[in-house]
């Protein structure tokens, strides 16, 4: 059995905790709880030839990149970058966090989640921007912690990437 540390990164209130709860416990709560520091959860992902335990480090959201504690990422084998599809600035936050982690620890597998896809009437990131990121070869998913859309699929993809 493989254990892999995965860090959830993104701006404030993009839905990192809600995505973890949806993936680990298959639930969604309307009650908003701000993550202080780090919250750690675990879920096993089974493949035909192996099982991967994802140790999910849900880091507090940072809109002020300067206060991000890159040391929390030490030992991680993968990243989940979370963007709020209704707030375009959160894309820049997620990409900057990835760059900082890569500068400190080197390249590592990651997935990019555009969360809150259930709020299409308030969506503020264009299909063109998303397609451009996909064209880089990145694993990009439009997710909804509320409905569960593409959440399991995205985490399974990352599990397969870090299990290699």
C-alpha positions in Angstrom: 0.0 0.0 0.0 1.3 3.4 -1.0 0.8 6.5 1.2 1.0 9.8 -0.7 0.8 13.3 0.8 -1.4 15.6 -1.3 -1.7 19.3 -0.6 -4.9 21.3 -1.4 -3.9 24.8 -2.5 -6.0 27.8 -3.5 -7.3 31.1 -2.5 -9.7 31.9 0.4 -13.2 30.3 0.1 -12.6 28.5 -3.3 -14.0 25.2 -1.9 -10.9 23.2 -0.9 -12.5 21.9 2.3 -15.8 21.2 0.6 -14.1 19.2 -2.1 -12.2 17.1 0.5 -15.4 16.5 2.4 -17.2 15.5 -0.8 -14.3 13.1 -1.8 -13.6 11.6 1.6 -17.1 11.5 3.2 -19.4 12.0 0.1 -21.1 14.9 1.8 -21.6 18.6 1.3 -22.4 21.1 4.0 -23.8 24.6 3.5 -22.1 25.6 6.8 -18.9 27.5 5.9 -15.9 26.7 8.1 -12.6 28.6 7.6 -9.6 26.3 7.7 -7.0 27.5 10.2 -3.6 26.2 9.4 -4.0 22.6 8.1 -6.7 19.9 8.3 -5.6 16.4 7.4 -7.9 13.7 5.9 -7.2 10.3 4.4 -8.9 8.2 1.7 -7.8 5.1 0.0 -8.1 4.8 -3.8 -8.1 1.3 -5.2 -6.7 0.3 -8.6 -6.6 -3.2 -10.0 -2.9 -3.6 -9.1 -2.5 -1.4 -6.0 -4.1 0.8 -3.4 -3.0 4.4 -2.8 -3.7 6.1 0.5 -4.1 9.8 -0.2 -3.2 11.9 2.8 -5.0 15.1 2.0 -3.5 18.3 3.6 -6.2 20.9 3.3 -4.2 24.2 3.7 -5.8 27.4 4.8 -6.8 29.5 1.8 -4.5 32.4 0.9 -5.4 35.4 -1.2 -2.3 37.1 0.2 0.4 34.9 -1.4 3.0 36.5 0.8 1.6 34.8 3.9 1.6 31.3 2.4 3.6 28.8 4.3 5.4 26.8 1.7 6.9 24.6 4.4 3.5 22.8 4.7 4.1 21.4 1.2 7.4 19.7 2.2 7.1 15.9 1.6 4.1 16.3 -0.7 4.0 14.1 -3.8 1.0 15.9 -5.5 -1.0 19.1 -5.5 -4.7 19.9 -6.0 -5.0 23.5 -7.2 -8.5 24.8 -6.6 -10.0 27.8 -8.4 -13.4 29.4 -7.8 -15.0 29.6 -11.2 -17.0 32.6 -10.1 -13.9 34.6 -9.0 -11.3 35.0 -11.8 -8.6 36.3 -9.4 -8.5 32.9 -7.7 -6.9 31.4 -10.9 -3.9 33.6 -10.5 -3.6 32.7 -6.8 -3.6 29.0 -7.6 -1.1 29.3 -10.4 1.2 31.4 -8.2 1.0 28.9 -5.4 2.0 26.1 -7.8 4.9 28.2 -9.0 6.1 28.8 -5.5 5.9 25.1 -4.6 7.7 24.1 -7.7 10.5 26.7 -7.1 10.9 25.3 -3.6 10.4 21.5 -4.1 10.6 20.9 -7.9 7.9 19.8 -10.2 5.3 17.4 -8.9 2.0 16.0 -10.3 -1.0 18.2 -9.9 -4.6 18.6 -11.0 -6.4 21.9 -11.5 -10.0 22.1 -10.3 -12.3 24.9 -11.4 -14.8 24.5 -8.6 -18.4 25.7 -8.2 -19.4 24.5 -11.7 -23.0 24.3 -10.4 -23.0 28.2 -10.4 -22.8 28.5 -14.2 -25.0 31.6 -14.1 -22.2 33.3 -12.1 -19.2 31.7 -13.9 -16.5 34.3 -14.7 -13.7 32.3 -16.3 -13.9 31.7 -20.0 -13.8 28.4 -21.8 -10.8 29.8 -23.7 -8.8 30.3 -20.6 -9.6 26.8 -19.4 -8.8 25.3 -22.9 -5.5 27.1 -22.9 -4.5 25.3 -19.6 -5.7 22.0 -21.0 -3.5 22.5 -24.1 -0.5 22.7 -21.8 -1.2 19.0 -21.0 -2.6 19.8 -17.6 -5.3 17.7 -15.9 -8.1 20.2 -15.6 -11.6 19.5 -14.2 -14.8 21.5 -13.8 -16.0 20.4 -10.3 -18.8 21.0 -7.9 -18.4 20.1 -4.3 -22.2 20.6 -4.0 -23.2 18.1 -6.6 -20.0 16.0 -6.6 -19.5 16.5 -10.3 -16.1 15.3 -11.4 -14.7 15.2 -7.8 -14.1 11.5 -7.6 -12.7 11.3 -11.1 -10.3 14.2 -10.5 -8.9 12.7 -7.2 -8.6 9.2 -8.9 -6.6 10.8 -11.7 -4.2 12.4 -9.2 -3.9 9.2 -7.3 -2.9 7.4 -10.5 -0.4 10.1 -11.3 1.4 9.9 -7.9 1.3 6.1 -7.8 3.8 5.8 -10.6 
